[in-house]
Amino acid sequence: MTHRAYDTIIIGAGLAGLSAAQDLHARNIDFLLLEATDRVGGRVKTDHVEGFLLDHGFQILLKGYPEAQKLLDYSALDLQPFFNGSLVWMGDSLQKIADPWRHPVEGLQSIYNKVGSLKDKLKVAELRETLLHKSLSDIMASPESTTQDYLVHFGFSSQMIESFFRPFFAGIFLEPELVSSSRFFQFIFRMFSVDSVALPAKGMGSIPQQLADQLPPDRLRLNAPVVSVDTTGTPYKTVVLEGGETLQARTLLIATDGYQAAQLLPQLEKPAFNPVYCLYFAAKQAPVTEPILTLNGSGKGVVNNLCVPNRIAPSYAPAGQDLISVTVLGHQDNPDALFQRVQAELAGWFGETVAEWRPLKQYFIPRALPRIAVPEVSLQPQANQISPGVYTCGDYLATPSLNGAMESGLRAAKAIQNELTDLKTAL
């Protein structure tokens, strides 16, 4: 069955595809957005389990993201802020680091703790000042190295890197070696400096849902997996859905992740990804009651970070219970035993009450984040056009982040509009 032709068909309703759809809708371009699954969001999802909100992996919204500020209604998301700082497990105690610009008293108190020296704390202030005076375009044009090398060359001690920067940014990059691009590090550090970090009251999945709710209902189709595309047709490209249904459009936008894009367009190279495990526990009383991220700064064990999401946004857990989120990086040899291993490890942090935590759900996300390991990969936003009428978008073409997905989607939408304008002018 063949339907009428559209100006644009977008394949994939993650943040990149939704952002492109929003922009095309605002420009009155006739589009259809196809999503293979039963909900929008791609990797940004929230499950409802026994009254708990479980995001697919530990995810946060950096309110300073410029594209998020353009596209999202922060007030409607009811964003709940984190404490600007971290608790760091040093192997024998938890040490608190506080942002002195937002929490001056606690920032002053943390100057002489075990996490880095006084010189390191002054270096953090210098780094913050340096990056706040750089534009985002300056950051993307700056000399590139691994994050590890960047931190060493900036003058941070090995103790500060190992106890704070490594666990903190490993949780963002999803790789502990800190081989990710220094440009990405600078971008993220700048975002942390310009505004706060938050969780939406209804879970991270409410972010893509907000974008989807602003689209005309007949322009979004769920449960519509694409099995093949024909990009050679003139003037129309062809999309074939599972079951044989055929759709046509003047332009195609592949808004899936890079792996799926390469399955539809074999000429593309499949990017590498960093995997992650996220484990959720229910507890009667969490050991951390502040709205703060807890890092493993000891350099030992499998736990990278721990968070109690309902202490940030109370709606993440039913009354009288706490939700504990634990992040474990990389591939694990025995994932079936990961709950037990994590509980045994955290008992060393918090004591025997950890044994009372009830495992809720374990997520393994093999393609959690595009890998930008320097020097194999250079972080430089890439062009979207593959051939006339065929475009791609996604965070693997920008910064591997919510902002990067949105930015890439908006950039693709603008390019599509320009091509459609040229086509109509030629007619």
C-alpha positions as CSV (number, residue, x, y, z in Angstrom):
1,M,0.0,0.0,0.0
2,T,1.4,3.4,-1.0
3,H,0.2,6.7,0.6
4,R,0.5,10.2,-0.5
5,A,4.0,11.6,-0.6
6,Y,5.4,13.9,2.2
7,D,7.9,16.6,2.0
8,T,10.0,14.8,4.7
9,I,9.9,11.5,6.5
10,I,11.8,11.3,9.7
11,I,12.9,7.9,10.9
12,G,13.4,7.7,14.7
13,A,11.5,9.7,17.4
14,G,14.4,10.2,19.8
15,L,15.4,13.7,20.8
16,A,17.1,14.3,17.5
17,G,14.1,13.3,15.4
18,L,11.6,15.1,17.7
19,S,13.6,18.3,17.6
20,A,13.8,18.2,13.8
21,A,10.0,17.5,13.7
22,Q,9.3,20.5,15.9
23,D,11.3,22.7,13.7
24,L,9.8,21.4,10.4
25,H,6.3,21.8,11.9
26,A,7.1,25.4,12.8
27,R,8.2,26.0,9.2
28,N,4.9,24.4,7.9
29,I,6.7,21.6,6.2
30,D,4.7,18.5,5.6
31,F,6.4,15.7,7.5
32,L,5.8,12.2,9.0
33,L,7.7,11.0,12.0
34,L,8.1,7.2,12.3
35,E,9.1,5.4,15.5
36,A,9.7,1.7,15.7
37,T,8.7,1.3,19.3
38,D,5.6,2.1,21.3
39,R,7.0,5.4,22.7
40,V,9.1,8.3,21.8
41,G,12.5,9.2,23.3
42,G,15.0,6.7,22.0
43,R,17.5,6.3,24.8
44,V,15.7,8.8,27.0
45,K,13.0,6.6,28.6
46,T,11.3,6.2,32.0
47,D,9.5,3.0,33.2
48,H,6.9,2.9,35.9
49,V,7.6,0.0,38.2
50,E,5.7,-0.6,41.5
51,G,5.2,3.2,41.9
52,F,8.8,4.0,41.1
53,L,10.1,6.0,38.1
54,L,13.1,4.2,36.6
55,D,15.0,6.1,33.9
56,H,16.9,4.0,31.4
57,G,20.3,4.7,32.9
58,F,21.3,7.5,35.2
59,Q,20.4,10.6,33.2
60,I,20.2,14.3,34.1
61,L,19.2,17.5,32.4
62,L,21.8,20.3,32.4
63,K,19.6,23.4,32.4
64,G,22.4,25.4,30.7
65,Y,22.1,23.4,27.5
66,P,21.4,26.0,24.8
67,E,19.2,23.8,22.6
68,A,17.2,22.6,25.6
69,Q,16.5,26.2,26.5
70,K,15.1,26.8,23.0
71,L,12.9,23.8,22.8
72,L,11.8,22.8,26.3
73,D,9.3,24.3,28.7
74,Y,11.3,24.0,31.9
75,S,8.4,25.2,34.1
76,A,6.1,22.5,32.7
77,L,8.7,19.8,33.3
78,D,8.7,20.8,37.0
79,L,12.5,20.5,37.2
80,Q,13.9,19.5,40.6
81,P,17.5,20.6,41.2
82,F,20.4,18.6,42.5
83,F,22.7,20.0,45.1
84,N,25.6,21.5,43.2
85,G,28.4,19.3,44.4
86,S,29.1,15.7,45.2
87,L,29.8,13.2,48.0
88,V,33.0,11.2,47.3
89,W,33.7,7.8,48.8
90,M,37.5,7.9,49.5
91,G,37.8,4.3,50.7
92,D,37.3,5.1,54.4
93,S,34.8,8.0,54.5
94,L,32.5,10.2,52.4
95,Q,33.8,13.6,51.7
96,K,31.6,16.5,50.4
97,I,32.6,18.8,47.6
98,A,30.3,21.9,47.2
99,D,30.2,24.5,44.5
100,P,31.3,27.6,46.3
101,W,29.5,29.9,43.9
102,R,26.2,28.4,44.7
103,H,26.8,27.0,48.2
104,P,29.5,29.4,49.7
105,V,29.4,28.1,53.2
106,E,29.7,24.4,52.3
107,G,32.1,25.3,49.5
108,L,34.4,26.9,52.1
109,Q,34.0,23.9,54.4
110,S,35.1,21.5,51.6
111,I,38.4,23.4,50.9
112,Y,40.5,21.2,53.2
113,N,38.8,17.9,52.7
114,K,40.6,14.8,51.3
115,V,39.4,15.3,47.7
116,G,42.4,17.2,46.2
117,S,44.6,19.9,47.6
118,L,43.9,23.6,48.1
119,K,45.8,24.1,44.9
120,D,43.4,21.8,43.1
121,K,40.4,23.7,44.4
122,L,41.9,26.9,43.1
123,K,42.5,25.2,39.8
124,V,38.8,24.3,39.6
125,A,38.0,28.1,40.0
126,E,40.5,28.9,37.3
127,L,39.1,26.3,34.9
128,R,35.6,27.6,35.5
129,E,36.6,31.1,34.8
130,T,38.5,30.1,31.7
131,L,35.6,28.2,30.2
132,L,33.0,30.7,31.0
133,H,34.9,33.2,28.9
134,K,34.9,30.8,25.9
135,S,32.1,30.6,23.5
136,L,30.9,27.2,22.5
137,S,32.3,27.6,19.0
138,D,35.7,28.5,20.6
139,I,35.5,25.3,22.6
140,M,34.8,23.2,19.5
141,A,37.8,24.8,17.7
142,S,40.2,24.5,20.6
143,P,43.2,22.1,20.5
144,E,42.0,18.5,21.1
145,S,43.3,15.9,23.4
146,T,42.0,13.3,25.8
147,T,40.3,14.6,28.9
148,Q,42.9,12.9,31.0
149,D,45.7,14.8,29.2
150,Y,43.8,18.0,29.4
151,L,43.4,17.8,33.1
152,V,47.0,16.9,33.6
153,H,48.2,19.8,31.5
154,F,45.8,22.2,33.2
155,G,47.7,21.4,36.4
156,F,45.4,19.1,38.5
157,S,47.1,16.6,40.8
158,S,46.7,12.9,40.1
159,Q,44.9,12.6,43.4
160,M,42.2,15.2,42.3
161,I,41.9,13.5,38.9
162,E,41.6,10.0,40.4
163,S,39.2,10.8,43.3
164,F,37.0,13.4,41.6
165,F,37.3,14.0,37.9
166,R,37.6,10.4,36.9
167,P,34.5,9.1,38.6
168,F,32.5,12.2,37.9
169,F,33.2,12.4,34.2
170,A,33.3,8.7,33.8
171,G,29.6,8.8,34.7
172,I,29.0,11.3,32.0
173,F,31.3,9.8,29.3
174,L,30.5,6.2,30.4
175,E,34.2,5.4,30.1
176,P,36.7,5.5,33.0
177,E,39.9,6.0,31.1
178,L,38.9,9.6,30.3
179,V,40.0,9.2,26.7
180,S,36.9,11.2,25.6
181,S,37.5,14.5,23.7
182,S,38.7,17.4,25.8
183,R,36.3,19.5,23.8
184,F,33.4,17.5,25.2
185,F,34.8,17.8,28.7
186,Q,35.1,21.6,28.3
187,F,31.6,21.8,26.9
188,I,30.1,19.8,29.8
189,F,32.1,21.6,32.5
190,R,30.9,24.9,31.1
191,M,27.3,23.7,31.2
192,F,27.7,22.7,34.8
193,S,29.1,26.2,35.5
194,V,26.3,28.3,33.8
195,D,23.3,26.6,35.4
196,S,22.0,23.9,37.7
197,V,21.4,20.2,37.1
198,A,17.9,18.7,37.5
199,L,15.5,15.9,37.1
200,P,11.9,16.4,35.7
201,A,9.3,15.5,38.3
202,K,7.8,12.9,36.0
203,G,11.1,11.3,34.9
204,M,13.5,11.9,32.0
205,G,11.0,10.4,29.6
206,S,8.8,13.4,30.1
207,I,11.4,15.5,28.1
208,P,10.8,13.7,24.7
209,Q,7.1,13.4,25.6
210,Q,6.8,17.1,25.9
211,L,8.3,17.6,22.4
212,A,6.0,14.9,21.0
213,D,2.9,16.4,22.6
214,Q,3.4,19.6,20.6
215,L,3.3,17.8,17.2
216,P,0.0,17.1,15.3
217,P,-1.1,13.6,16.3
218,D,-1.3,12.5,12.6
219,R,2.4,13.4,12.1
220,L,3.7,10.8,14.5
221,R,3.4,7.0,14.1
222,L,4.5,4.7,16.8
223,N,5.1,0.9,16.3
224,A,6.2,1.7,12.8
225,P,9.6,0.0,12.3
226,V,11.4,0.7,9.0
227,V,13.0,-2.2,7.3
228,S,14.5,-0.5,4.3
229,V,14.9,2.8,2.4
230,D,15.4,3.5,-1.3
231,T,17.3,6.8,-1.5
232,T,17.9,6.7,-5.3
233,G,14.4,7.7,-6.4
234,T,13.6,11.0,-8.1
235,P,11.7,13.0,-7.0
236,Y,10.6,10.7,-4.2
237,K,12.6,8.6,-1.8
238,T,10.9,5.4,-0.5
239,V,10.5,3.9,3.0
240,V,9.3,0.4,3.5
241,L,7.8,-0.5,6.9
242,E,7.7,-3.9,8.5
243,G,4.7,-5.7,6.9
244,G,5.3,-4.2,3.5
245,E,3.7,-0.7,3.8
246,T,5.4,1.8,1.5
247,L,5.8,5.5,2.1
248,Q,7.3,8.2,0.0
249,A,8.8,11.7,0.6
250,R,11.0,14.2,-1.2
251,T,13.5,14.1,1.6
252,L,14.5,11.5,4.2
253,L,15.9,12.2,7.7
254,I,17.5,9.2,9.4
255,A,17.3,10.2,13.1
256,T,18.2,6.9,14.7
257,D,21.4,6.3,16.5
258,G,24.5,5.8,14.3
259,Y,24.4,2.0,14.5
260,Q,20.8,1.8,13.2
261,A,21.5,4.5,10.6
262,A,24.3,2.4,9.2
263,Q,21.9,-0.5,8.9
264,L,19.5,1.6,6.8
265,L,22.3,3.3,4.8
266,P,25.2,0.8,4.4
267,Q,27.5,3.4,3.1
268,L,27.7,4.9,6.6
269,E,30.3,3.7,9.1
270,K,28.9,2.3,12.4
271,P,30.2,4.4,15.3
272,A,31.5,2.8,18.5
273,F,29.5,3.2,21.7
274,N,30.1,3.1,25.5
275,P,27.9,0.6,27.4
276,V,26.5,1.0,30.9
277,Y,24.6,-0.9,33.6
278,C,22.1,0.9,35.8
279,L,20.8,-0.9,38.8
280,Y,17.8,0.2,40.9
281,F,17.0,-0.8,44.5
282,A,14.1,0.0,46.8
283,A,15.0,0.9,50.4
284,K,13.1,1.9,53.5
285,Q,15.8,4.4,54.2
286,A,18.6,5.5,51.9
287,P,22.0,6.1,53.4
288,V,22.2,9.4,51.4
289,T,19.3,11.7,52.1
290,E,20.6,14.8,50.3
291,P,19.7,15.6,46.7
292,I,23.3,14.9,45.7
293,L,25.4,12.6,43.5
294,T,27.7,10.1,45.3
295,L,30.9,9.2,43.5
296,N,33.3,6.3,44.0
297,G,36.7,8.1,44.4
298,S,38.5,5.1,45.9
299,G,39.5,3.6,42.5
300,K,38.3,0.2,43.7
301,G,35.2,-1.8,42.9
302,V,32.6,-1.8,40.1
303,V,30.3,1.0,41.4
304,N,31.0,4.4,39.6
305,N,28.3,6.5,41.2
306,L,25.1,6.3,43.3
307,C,22.1,8.6,43.4
308,V,18.8,8.6,45.3
309,P,16.5,10.2,42.6
310,N,13.5,10.7,44.9
311,R,15.7,12.9,47.1
312,I,16.0,15.2,44.1
313,A,12.4,14.7,42.7
314,P,10.1,13.1,45.4
315,S,7.8,11.7,42.7
316,Y,10.4,9.1,41.7
317,A,9.4,6.9,44.7
318,P,6.3,6.0,46.6
319,A,5.9,7.6,50.0
320,G,8.0,6.0,52.7
321,Q,10.5,4.4,50.3
322,D,13.7,5.5,48.7
323,L,14.9,4.7,45.2
324,I,18.6,4.0,44.8
325,S,20.2,4.2,41.4
326,V,23.7,2.7,40.9
327,T,25.8,3.1,37.8
328,V,28.3,0.4,36.7
329,L,30.4,1.0,33.6
330,G,31.5,-1.3,30.8
331,H,30.8,-4.9,30.1
332,Q,30.6,-7.2,33.1
333,D,31.6,-10.9,33.1
334,N,28.7,-12.1,35.3
335,P,25.8,-9.6,34.9
336,D,23.4,-11.9,36.6
337,A,25.3,-11.5,39.9
338,L,25.7,-7.8,39.6
339,F,23.0,-6.9,42.2
340,Q,24.8,-9.1,44.8
341,R,28.2,-7.7,43.9
342,V,27.0,-4.1,44.1
343,Q,25.3,-4.7,47.4
344,A,28.4,-6.3,48.9
345,E,30.6,-3.4,47.7
346,L,28.2,-0.7,49.0
347,A,28.0,-2.5,52.4
348,G,31.6,-1.4,52.8
349,W,30.4,2.2,52.3
350,F,27.2,2.3,54.3
351,G,27.1,-0.8,56.5
352,E,24.9,-3.9,56.9
353,T,21.6,-2.1,56.1
354,V,22.5,-2.3,52.4
355,A,21.6,-6.0,52.5
356,E,18.0,-5.0,53.1
357,W,17.8,-3.1,49.8
358,R,15.4,-4.8,47.4
359,P,16.5,-5.2,43.8
360,L,14.0,-3.6,41.5
361,K,15.4,-3.7,38.0
362,Q,18.7,-3.9,36.1
363,Y,19.2,-2.2,32.8
364,F,22.0,-2.9,30.4
365,I,22.3,-0.3,27.6
366,P,24.9,-1.5,25.1
367,R,24.7,1.6,23.0
368,A,24.3,4.1,25.8
369,L,26.5,6.9,24.4
370,P,28.6,7.4,21.2
371,R,32.3,6.9,22.0
372,I,34.6,9.9,21.2
373,A,37.9,8.5,22.1
374,V,40.8,10.7,21.0
375,P,42.8,10.3,18.7
376,E,40.5,7.8,17.0
377,V,37.6,10.2,16.9
378,S,37.6,14.0,16.8
379,L,34.7,15.9,18.3
380,Q,33.6,18.2,15.5
381,P,29.9,18.7,14.6
382,Q,29.4,17.0,11.3
383,A,27.3,17.8,8.3
384,N,23.9,16.1,8.0
385,Q,23.5,15.6,4.2
386,I,24.4,12.1,2.9
387,S,23.2,12.7,-0.7
388,P,20.5,14.9,-2.3
389,G,17.4,14.5,-0.3
390,V,18.9,12.2,2.4
391,Y,20.0,13.4,5.8
392,T,21.1,12.0,9.2
393,C,21.0,13.5,12.6
394,G,21.8,12.4,16.2
395,D,24.1,13.0,19.1
396,Y,26.9,11.0,17.4
397,L,27.1,13.8,14.9
398,A,27.5,16.5,17.6
399,T,28.2,16.3,21.3
400,P,27.1,12.9,22.7
401,S,24.4,14.5,24.9
402,L,20.8,15.6,25.0
403,N,21.9,19.0,23.7
404,G,23.9,17.3,20.9
405,A,20.8,15.3,19.8
406,M,18.6,18.4,19.7
407,E,21.3,20.5,18.0
408,S,21.8,17.9,15.3
409,G,18.1,17.6,14.7
410,L,17.6,21.3,14.4
411,R,20.6,21.6,12.0
412,A,19.1,18.9,9.8
413,A,15.7,20.5,9.7
414,K,17.2,23.7,8.5
415,A,19.1,22.0,5.7
416,I,16.0,20.1,4.7
417,Q,14.0,23.3,4.5
418,N,16.7,24.9,2.3
419,E,16.7,21.9,-0.1
420,L,12.9,21.8,-0.3
421,T,12.9,25.6,-1.0
422,D,15.4,25.0,-3.8
423,L,13.3,22.1,-5.2
424,K,10.1,24.2,-5.2
425,T,11.9,27.1,-6.8
426,A,13.2,24.9,-9.6
427,L,9.7,23.7,-10.3
